[in-house]
Amino acid sequence: MNFICTWLCADEKGEESIFPQTGQKSSSQSHQNIYWRCLTLFFATSRRFNKKEKHILFTNVKYLPEVDGKNVSDLLTELQVDVIFTDFKYKTPKGYFEMFQNQFYEFSILEYIANNNKNENDKYLILDSDCIFLRATDELFVEAGDKGFLSFEYECPPEEVINGLSKMNMQVLYGELLHRKINEIPGYHLGEFFLASVKNINLIFSGFLELWPELLRRNSLGLPKFNEEAQTLSYLYYKNEFTSSAKKTLLKRIWTNPVFFRNVEKTDTDVAVWHLPSEKQFGLGDLYDILINKRQDFGFSLSDKQYRLIAQNTLGIPHLPISMRAKYYVLSYYRALRKRAKKKLSRV
């Protein structure tokens, strides 16, 4: 059995962390509603193409909310999505790292799978909720194959610092953790994508259980440590000799906002899964409105060609019309000014 999953881990008041793309308190309902819309859209676009796979939402929220007048629970039931509640067990202590603290929730998900699925050949694809599907995932699961693993690396210079660590920093840290010299610069695997068999999930999670106390110890001493799940998973993959795929048509992290950074290419229309971090409040919200709010069937009556054209036009991939470019600039600068004003007011 193949599983397609995403997750939502809601921060509680007093446990907020920074999410640059929303600019809101992570404990607020308005912030969380952005992710409820994303994950509903995620499952609607996946279910269009992936009819045999089982779909799962993992969350620490016991009662799913109403968003835009629609009950999320009802929408997920219509989409045949199982909702599995799991506690956020591996919380980092206050001050550990200011951003994306709930990303370690992924290890609570792996723990649940390790404890509850004994079929070693089952495969789980776990993606961030700001992803949408442009075609079926068959090729992803085939690529994972008998080895039961698939991952992709983020291509960046060795000295580029990402969430507090560069790949050169990771090389040193790997050596300290493994008590041996690491001669090569390790890869930085994309955290938004996880695909592994139950057998490998057990292997990865058992490695995490050994690593977790050491991360907390290093934090208490002010020593370098892994600050988020992608760095942690990259280390566990390295330790188990799991290597990444070089294929470019399966997944891409697409930055779309021309105000900050845009890496859109014509060939992106051939990619199976788009990860769209900067579109949570732009194109993904608009696509949610088109497929969820304005239609009764999640857009399933549209042909696949029609759906893809709507997705491309709504998200400006690969072409960005002047009207959309203007919208990015107006909204981006407005939000930046609003954020700056809030900071000033908080100091008064």
N, C-alpha and C positions, 0 to 999 in steps of 0.2 A: 504494500500500500504506500502511495505517495501522499504526503501532507503538505499543504500550502498554508502558511501561518503568518500572522503579524501580531503586534502586541500594543497595549497601552498601559503604562504604569503611571498612575496619577500621584503627583507630589501632594503631600499634606501641608497645611499652613505651618510655617516655621521650618519647613524642610525644602524650601524652594531652591532651584538652581537656575542658571542662566541659559536661555534658549534664544540665540541671536535672531533667528528668523521670525519669531513672533513678537519679541519686545515686550512681553507681558509676564506677569507673575505666573510661574508654572503651576501654582496651586489654584489659580482662578478658573472659574467655569468657562469664561470666554476663551482662555488659552486651551483648555482641554477640549472644548467644542471643535476647535480647529482640527484636532487629531481624531475626534469622532467622525467628522466629515471625511477626513482622509482615509480612515480605515474602512468606512462604508464603501467609498469609491474604490478602494483597493480590492475588496471582495467582489464588487459588482463587475469590475474589469477582468478579474481573474475568472470568475464563474462563467463569463461569456465564452472563454476559450478552454477552460479546464473543467470539464464536466465529470470526469471519473475520479479526480483527486478529492481528498477530504480536506475541508477548510476549517481552520481553527483560529479563534481569537484568544490570546492569553492576556489576562488583565488582573490587576489587584483591586478593581472596582466591583463591589458586590451588586450594586443596583445601577443598571445602565440608564443613562439620562434620556430626556427628550431634547432633540435638537431641531430647530426650525419647524417645530410643530409635529415632528415625526419621532416615534419611539425607536431608539436604536435597536433595542432587543427585537422588536417586530421586523425591522428591516433585515437584521442578520438571520432571523428565522426564515424569512422569505428566500434569502440567499443560501440557505442550508449550511450556515456556519455554526459550528459548535463553539460555545463560549466556556472557557475553562478558567476558573478563578485560582490564582496562585498568589500567595503572600510574597511581598518584596523582602526576601530574606537577607540578601547580601548588600546591605546598605553601608555606604562609606561614611565614616564619622565626619562631623561638621569640620569644615576647613580642609578636607581631603583634596578636593578640586572643585572650583566654582561652577563649572559647566557640566551639563548632561549627566548629573549624578545618577539618574534612574536608568542609565544604560546598563548598569550591572544587573538589572532585572533579568536580562537575557539568561543569566546563569541560574536563576530560579526556574526559568522555563526548561533549561536543559536538565535540571534536577528532576522536575516533574516527569519529563519524558523518560529519563533513566529509571525512575522508580515505577512507572506505570505501563511501559511498553516493553515486552520481553521478546518481540520479534526483531531480531538483529538486522534483518534486511530491509525493514521499513525505512523510508527516507523522509526527512523533514526539511522543507525549504522555509526558512524564517527570514522575512524581509521587513524593513522599516515601512511604516504605513503610508509614507509619502512616495510610494512607488505605484505605478500603474502598468498594466499588461497590454502589449500590442499584438501578441500572438500566444499560442499555447506554450506550456513549459516543458513539453516532452523532451526537447533537446537538452534542457538543463539537467533533467534526471538521467538522461542517456549519457551525458558528458560525465556525470558523477560515477556512472558505471559500477562495476563490481568492487572498485576500491571504496565506494560509498563516501565520496568527498568531492566537493567543488568549492573553489574560492577564487577571488580576483584581487589583484593588488592595485593600490593607488600609486600611480607613477609620479614620483616627485624626487627632487634632488636629495641626496643623503643628508644634507645639512638643514633642510627645511623643517622647522619646528611645527608640529601638528599636535594641538592639545597638550602642550608642555614637553613633548619629546620629539627629537628628530630620529631618523633611522640610525644615525651614528650614535646617538645616546642609547638607543635600544640595543645596539651591538654591545656596548659596554655593560648595560644592565643584564643582558642575556648571559654574558660571561660570569657576572657575579652570582646570578641565580643558578647557573649550571656548573659553577666551579671549574670552568675550563676556558681557555682562550677561544674566542670566536673570530675566525679569520675573515669571514665574509660579512658584508653589510646585509642584514636581514630585510625581508620585504615587509611592507605595511599593508595588511589585508583590509579590504573594505568592510567596515563594521555593519553596513546596512544589509549585507548578504551573508546568509549562513545556509549551507546545504550539507547534510551529513546523514549517514545511516545511524540507526539506533546503536549499533556496535561501536561506531566512532564517537557518538555522543557520550556513551559511557566512558570511553577513553579520555575524551576532552574534559568532561566534568570531573572525573577523578583527579585529573591533573590540576584543575582549578581548585579543588578542595585542599590540595597540598599547597598551592600557591597563595590562597587567600590570607591565611595567618601571616605569611611573610610580607604581603603587601601592607597589611595593617601595622606590622612591626616597623617596616621601613618608613611608613608615614609618621609614626610616633617619634621616630628619630630624625625626621627631616631628610631622609635619604630619597634618592630618585626611585620612583615606582610607576607602575602602569596607572594612568589616570582615567582611562575609559575602556570600554569592552573591546574595541578594535585592537588596541595595543595588547591587551591581555590575550585575546584570541590569536593574534599574530605570534605571540610567544608560544602558546600551546600548540599551534600548528607546526612551528619550527621544531619544538621539542619532539613531536611525533613524526617529523619528516613528511608532513603534508605540504604539497606544493600547489601553487596557483595555476589557473588556466590562463592562456594567452589569448583566448578567443575574444573578439571585440563585438560580436553580434548578439551576445546573450544578455548582458547587463551594462548599463552606463550610468554613472553619476553625472547628470546633465545640469550644469549651472546656466541659467537662462536670463538672469537680470543684467541688462547692459550697463546699469549704473555701477555695478561692482565687478562682475566677471561673467563672461559668456563664452562657453566652449562648445556651442551647438555646431554640428556638421551636417551636411546633406545626407550622409550615410546613417544618421541616427534613426531615420525612418525604418531601417532594417533591424534595429535592436529589439529584442523580445521584451525586456523590462526596462522602463525608464525610472530612475530615481531622481526626484525633482525637489531637492531640499529648499530652494528659494521660491517654490511655487505654492507653498501651503496656503498663503493668503492671496495669491494671484490666480494663476490658471487652474490649479486644482480645485479651488473654491468655485470658480466659474464652471468647470466641468462637472462638479458635484451638483450644481444648480441645474445644469442641463439634463443630466442623466437621472438624478435622484428626486430633486424638487419638482421638476416640470414634467416628469414622465411617471407612469405607473408601473413600468416594466423594466426599469433600470437600463433602458435603451436596448434591450435584447431583440426587439423587433427590427432594429436597424441592421443593415447588412454589415459584415465586418469591414468592408471598404468604406461605408458611410461612417462607421464608428471611428475608424482610424483618421479619416479626414477631419472629423469634428475634434478629435484629440489633438491633431497636429495644428489645426487652426486656432483652437482655444489656448494652446500652450505656446504658440509661436515657434513650432519646431517643424521644419528647419528654417522657415522664413518668418521674420518679425516685421509686421506692417508698421508704418509710421505711427498709427493711432495707438498701437500697443506699446511701442517704444516710449511715446509721450506719457502713457499711463504709468509705466515703470518709474519714470523720472519724477512725476508729480507725487505718486504715492510713496516712493522711497524717501524723497526729501521731506515730505510731510511727516512720515513716521520718525525719521531721524530728528527732526525739530521737536516733535512731541516727546520723544525719549529724553532729549536734552533738557526740555522744560521741566519734565518730571523730576529729573536729577537735581535741578536747581531748587525746585520747590521742596524736595526732601531734605535739603540742607538748611532751609530756613527755620 
